[in-house]
Amino acid sequence: MRTPTLRDVARACRVSPATVSKALSPHEDRCDVSAATREKVRAAARRMGFAPSPSHARRTRRLWRNIGLLWGRFAPFTTGVYHGVLDAIGGRLADRGWRLLYTPVTSSDAWHEMQMAQRLDGVIAVSHVPDAVLEALVRAHYPAVLLNLRTSLPLPQFLPDEAAGMRELAGHLAALGHRRVLYMPHRDHGVGHFSESERRTLLHGECARHGMSVADVAAGRIDAAIAACRAGATAVVCYDWSDAPALVATLQAAGMPVPGRVSVACCSDLHWFDLLTPPLTALDIPVRALAETAADSLLAQIDGAAAPAAPVLLPTRLRIRGTTGPVTKPRAKTASRR
């Protein structure tokens, strides 16, 4: 049986081949045919089994050379793990002759308005982008990549290897002799990032494999962590980068030296953790490398390359510094001599 061609679809719909080409473009914002004609052409193509060639989208579009940075809040994070990520993405794109435009989105309608106003060739979605927006990207077959954002939708995802990181952290604490570990979750719990639940689950599982117990303390409750350490816990793992330095300082002030009495580690490393006293042990999340890899992949997609089918994981490395050490038993009090 002969494979249907674009001209076959045009004859079936009684339109020109150029109209069929435009109607089958995945970029609705650049299609100057009516919605009714577009749907008629697409229905005919499906019925006849016609599929555009992989290079069709590239041939039927002009490039504005604009990439949108989608963020699910009104301003992107520029501190914490995301320190330098805008420089990494913007620099990578600028080197290739592209511009980065910030596109805050809180709904699929907001995304569509931004797409039309800014004339985007593709998007990099970063952290907390609503599911409705991601679904709109899939429906439109829009060139897109997800940075440090996990979804079950068929979109290219560039992620840190959280499992490997937690495996290394738990193994490090076990090797130091720790058996009772505390976990302090995100102080802004429920903002929607996959790592909120994933890191906790992974840490519990890895600690159990090493014969260690893990107890959760309330987010941001440093006083509760101090009380648990007095009761026998010897290590604390903080999800949030802002909790760890404060916890170390409070432990020291409470007469529980770090790491002499309690070890402290953080789930994400910052460039200034080396400057603390003592320097803080933390997992290095390779967000900059992920950003550059994601930007390269997006430009390759726009140029006609296939998107990666499986999530791309980059290694997460444990940076062992001065806040973790071997378990030491508290000194027994000796009776004073008269």
N, C-alpha and C positions, 0 to 999 in steps of 0.2 A: 504493500500500500504506500502511495506517495506521501511524503511528509508535507503537510500544508505550509504554504508560504505566506508572507505578509500580503502579497497581492491577492491571494485567495481570500483572506479575511476582508480585504478592501472590497472585493467584488460581492462577497456575501452581505456586507453592510451598506453597499452602494455609496461608498465614500472613496476618497483618494488614498493611495498608499501613504502619503505624507500625513494624512489625518490619523490613520491607523498607528503610524509610528509615534505621533504625539500622544495619542490616547493611551498607548501602552507604556509610556514613560512612567517610571515610579515616582516622579517628582511632580506632584499635583500643582504645586505653586508655579510651575513653568508650563503648564498645559493650557494652550489657548483655545481648546475646543470645549463645547458645552458639557455639562455633567451628564446629560442624557446621551449624547454621542459617545462620550467616554465609556459609559456603562454598557451601551450597545456593542461597542467594539470589544470590550473585555469579555462580555458574555459570549460573543461569537468566537473569540480566540479560545476560550475554555472549551466550548462545545466542539470545536474543530481540532483541538489538541495542539494548537499553535503556541510555541513559547519563543519569546525574543532571544536573540543570541546574547551571551554575557556582555558583549561590548555595546549592546543596544543603548543602554542608559548613557554611556559616555558619548556616543555619536549624536544623540538627540538632545544634548544640553550644551549650554554655554556655561563656563565657570565664572563665578563672581570672586572666587578665591577667598571666601570667608568661611571660617569654621566657628560654630557656636559652642560655647562652654555652658552646658546645661547644669544648673544647680537648683535644688529644690527649696532653697531659701533666698531671701532678698539680697544677701551679700555672701560671697564665697569665703570659706575659712582661709585665713592666711597665717594662722598660728598652729601649733601642735603638729600632728603628722603631716598636715598639708602645707607646712612652711616651704616656700620655694616652688610649689607645684605650678603656680601660674607662670613663673619664670621658665620652668622646664618646658611647659607646653608652648607658651608664646615664643620662646627662643627656637624651639624645634620647628615650629611652623614658619617663623620669620626667615629662617635659613633656607626654606624651600619656596619662599615667595608668597606665603599665605598670611592672612590676618586672623587674629583671635578676637571674637566678640563675645562679651559676657551676656548670657541669656538666662536670667532668673525665671523659673517656671514653678508655679504651684498647682497648675491644672492643665489638662490637654488643650483647653481653649486658649490659655495664656501662651502655651507653646506654639500654637498655630499662628497667633498674632505676631509673636516674635519672629517666627520663621519667615512670614511674609514681609515684615518691616525690615529685617536685617539682611534678607536675601542670602541664605546660608547654603553652602554646598554640602555640608555634613556637620555632625555634632559629636562632641565628647560629653557624655553624661557622667557627672561626678556627684556621688553621695546624696541620698535623700530625694532623688528625682521621683515624683509620684508614678505609681504603676500605670495610671491612665496615659501619661505621656509616653512611657516606654511602649505601651500597646499601640499608641498612635504611630510611633516610629516603625513598628513591625508591619502594621497595616499598609503604610505608605512605602514600604521597602526602602526606607530612607537610609543613606550612608551614616552609620552611627557606631560608636564604640562606648563601652561602659568602663569607667576607671574606678577601681575599689568599690564596685557596686555589683551585687549579685542578684540574679533574677532567673526564673525558670523559662523566660521568654527566649526565643531564638535570636539573641543579640550577642555580638562579640564582647567578651568580658575579660578584663585584665586585672588580676587579683593577686594579693600576697598569699603565700602558702602558709595560712594560719595553722594548719595541722602540724606541719613540720616545726614551726616556731614553738608551739606549745609542747610538742614532744621534747624539744631540746631544753626548754625551760624546766619542765618537770624532771627530766633526767638530771639536770644540773643540781636542782634542790635535793633530789634523792641521793646523789653522790656525796653531797655535803652532810648527809645524815638527818635531814629534816623529815619529820613524820606527821606533824600537825601544821597544816597550811591554811591561811585565811585568804579569801578572795573578796576584793572590794569592787563592785560593778560600777557601771557608768553613772555619774551623778545626775545626768539628764536622761534617765532611763526612759525608753520608749520613743526615741527620736527616729527609729526606723532603720538603723544600720545593721547589716547582717552580723557584724562582729560582736554586737551586744550579747546575743545568746550563744553564738558559735564559740567564742573564746571561753566562756564559762563552761560549756559542755565539754570542750576539748580538754581543759585543764582538769576537770573532775575525772574524766576518763583516763588521762595519762597518769595522774597522781594515784588513782586506784591501781593501775598496772604496776606501780612501784611500791605498793603497800602503804601509801600515804593517805591520810584523810584530809578533806577540804571542807571548811565551813564558810558560808557566805555571811558577810556583814553588810549592813545597810549602806547604800551608796553615800559616800561623803562622810560617813559617821566614823571619824578618826577616833573619837572617844570609845566607841564600841570595839574598834580594833585594838586599842591600848588595853582595854579590859580583857579581851580574849588572849592577848599576849601575856598578860600577868597570870592568866589561868593555864598557861602552858603552850600556846601556839608559838612556833619559832620562826615562821616565815609568812610574809604577806605579799600577795600579788595584786597590784592595782591595775584596773582597766584604764583609768583616766590618767593622763600625764600630769594633770594639775594636782592630783591627790598624793602622788608618791613623794615629792619633796617635802610637802607639809607633814606627811606621816613620819618621814625620817626625822625631821626636826622635833616633832612632838615626842617621839620615842626617846630621843637623846635627852630631851628636857625632863622626861619622866624617869630617868635613871636606867633606861634599857638601851645600852649602846648598840649602834648598828655598824657592823654586823656582829659585834661581840655577843649580844644577847638575842637579837632578832634580825633576820635577813629580810630585805625589801627588794622587790623587782617590779618593773612596769611592763605592760603589754605593748607599749610603743615608745621608741627611742626619739629623743630630740637632740638637736645639735649642741645644746648647752648643758646636757646631763654630765658631760665630761668635766664641767667647771664646778660642780657641786662638791661639798665636803661631807661625806665621802662621795666620789662619783657614783652615779646610779646605774645599776645593772638593768638592762632593758632589751626588748626585742626590736630590732631594726626593721621597720616596715618600708620596703623599697618603693615608696610612692613616686619619687622623681623618675626612677628607672621605668616604673610602670607607665607614668605619664608619657615619657618619650616613646616607649614601645607602642602605646595605644595610638599616639598621634601618627607615627609611621604607618601603622596598620590602616588607619582611617584614610590617609592620603593614597595608600595603595588600593583600597577599595574604590575610591573615587576614580582612580586610574584604570579600573576594570578588574583588579585582582579579587579572588574569592576571599571572603572573611573567614577567620578561623572558626571551625565548628565547635570546638571544645574550649572551655575557659583556659586562658593562658596564665599560668602560675609562675611568679618569680620568687626566688628563695627569700625567706625571712630568717635573719641571723641573730643569734643571741650575743649581745655585747656584754661580756662579764666584766664588771667593774668592782668598786669597793663596797657596795651595800649588801653583797651576799658572801657568806663565809660558812665554815663548818659549825655545827651545833656545839654549843658549850653549855655545860651544866652550871646553874647558879652556884656561887660559892656559899657553903654552909656557914652560918653565923657561929663564931666562936665565943665562948663565955669570957668575959673580961676578968683579968686577974687583979686582985686587990693588992 
